[in-house]
Amino acid sequence: MADEPSNGELGRLIQALRGDIRDDMAGINARLDRMVSLDVYAVEKAGVAKDIAELAKAVEGLQALRAQDAERVTQTRRWLVASVIIPLLGIVLPLMMVMRGAGA
């Protein structure tokens, strides 16, 4: 019987346990106050998904514009070669041949 705690000791231990539990519950409540509710999280997640979808569409549109610009540059180069350089060579080459033939 000497090893068993007295009623006073048991009362103090129970009070200490209650204090620890109260402190733990206060910590849990403080953390829960900082948490976002499931409804708010779902709404925010849907908003983020919508924003990502809109950005993906915008990127696709920009890629299409980039492809159109590249095609326009290619067409401009083809036009330049077909309408300026080839006729110019058609004039310059015969002149060079005539000049070469005249000089020989």
C-alpha contacts under 8 A as a table, 3 or more apart, distances in Angstrom:
res1	aa1	res2	aa2	distance
1	M	4	E	5.47
2	A	5	P	7.95
5	P	8	G	7.99
5	P	9	E	5.84
5	P	10	L	6.42
6	S	9	E	5.23
6	S	10	L	6.29
7	N	10	L	5.05
7	N	11	G	6.13
8	G	11	G	5.04
8	G	12	R	6.27
9	E	12	R	5.09
9	E	13	L	6.14
10	L	13	L	5.06
10	L	14	I	6.08
11	G	14	I	5.12
11	G	15	Q	6.17
12	R	15	Q	5.04
12	R	16	A	6.12
13	L	16	A	5.02
13	L	17	L	6.10
14	I	17	L	5.02
14	I	18	R	6.14
15	Q	18	R	5.02
15	Q	19	G	6.18
16	A	19	G	5.03
16	A	20	D	6.21
17	L	20	D	5.06
17	L	21	I	6.12
18	R	21	I	5.08
18	R	22	R	5.99
19	G	22	R	5.00
19	G	23	D	6.12
20	D	23	D	5.12
20	D	24	D	6.11
21	I	24	D	4.99
21	I	25	M	6.03
22	R	25	M	5.11
22	R	26	A	6.11
23	D	26	A	5.04
23	D	27	G	6.27
24	D	27	G	5.11
24	D	28	I	6.24
25	M	28	I	4.97
25	M	29	N	6.06
26	A	29	N	5.08
26	A	30	A	6.11
27	G	30	A	5.07
27	G	31	R	6.30
28	I	31	R	5.15
28	I	32	L	6.14
29	N	32	L	4.95
29	N	33	D	6.13
30	A	33	D	5.21
30	A	34	R	6.83
31	R	34	R	5.34
31	R	35	M	6.67
32	L	35	M	5.05
36	V	40	V	6.46
36	V	41	Y	6.37
37	S	40	V	5.37
37	S	41	Y	6.21
38	L	41	Y	5.00
38	L	42	A	6.08
39	D	42	A	5.15
39	D	43	V	6.29
40	V	43	V	5.15
40	V	44	E	6.14
41	Y	44	E	5.13
41	Y	45	K	5.96
42	A	45	K	5.06
42	A	46	A	6.12
43	V	46	A	5.15
43	V	47	G	6.22
44	E	47	G	4.98
44	E	48	V	6.20
45	K	48	V	5.10
45	K	49	A	6.16
46	A	49	A	5.05
46	A	50	K	6.15
47	G	50	K	5.06
47	G	51	D	6.18
48	V	51	D	5.01
48	V	52	I	6.16
49	A	52	I	5.12
49	A	53	A	6.22
50	K	53	A	5.09
50	K	54	E	6.22
51	D	54	E	5.09
51	D	55	L	6.17
52	I	55	L	5.05
52	I	56	A	6.12
53	A	56	A	5.04
53	A	57	K	6.32
54	E	57	K	5.14
54	E	58	A	6.22
55	L	58	A	4.94
55	L	59	V	6.11
56	A	59	V	5.09
56	A	60	E	6.20
57	K	60	E	5.05
57	K	61	G	6.18
58	A	61	G	5.03
58	A	62	L	6.21
59	V	62	L	5.02
59	V	63	Q	6.11
60	E	63	Q	5.04
60	E	64	A	6.22
61	G	64	A	5.08
61	G	65	L	6.28
62	L	65	L	4.99
62	L	66	R	6.09
63	Q	66	R	4.95
63	Q	67	A	6.19
64	A	67	A	5.08
64	A	68	Q	6.22
65	L	68	Q	5.00
65	L	69	D	6.12
66	R	69	D	5.04
66	R	70	A	6.18
67	A	70	A	5.07
67	A	71	E	6.17
68	Q	71	E	5.04
68	Q	72	R	6.10
69	D	72	R	4.98
69	D	73	V	6.22
70	A	73	V	5.15
70	A	74	T	6.25
71	E	74	T	5.02
71	E	75	Q	6.14
72	R	75	Q	5.07
72	R	76	T	6.10
73	V	76	T	5.03
73	V	77	R	6.24
74	T	77	R	5.17
74	T	78	R	6.25
75	Q	78	R	5.04
75	Q	79	W	6.09
76	T	79	W	5.06
76	T	80	L	6.08
77	R	80	L	5.01
77	R	81	V	6.18
78	R	81	V	5.20
78	R	82	A	6.00
79	W	82	A	5.07
79	W	83	S	5.73
79	W	84	V	7.83
80	L	83	S	5.43
80	L	84	V	5.41
80	L	85	I	6.68
81	V	84	V	5.70
81	V	85	I	4.90
81	V	86	I	6.09
82	A	85	I	6.48
82	A	86	I	5.74
82	A	87	P	7.59
83	S	86	I	6.61
83	S	87	P	6.55
84	V	87	P	5.72
84	V	88	L	6.04
85	I	88	L	5.02
85	I	89	L	6.09
86	I	89	L	5.05
86	I	90	G	6.12
87	P	90	G	4.76
87	P	91	I	6.38
88	L	91	I	5.21
88	L	92	V	6.08
89	L	92	V	4.98
89	L	93	L	5.63
90	G	93	L	5.84
90	G	94	P	6.81
91	I	94	P	5.96
91	I	95	L	6.53
92	V	95	L	5.16
92	V	96	M	6.14
93	L	96	M	5.07
93	L	97	M	6.16
94	P	97	M	4.94
94	P	98	V	6.04
95	L	98	V	5.04
95	L	99	M	6.01
96	M	99	M	5.03
96	M	100	R	5.92
97	M	100	R	5.00
97	M	101	G	5.91
98	V	101	G	5.00
98	V	102	A	5.89
99	M	102	A	5.01
99	M	103	G	6.02
100	R	103	G	5.11
100	R	104	A	6.31
101	G	104	A	5.33
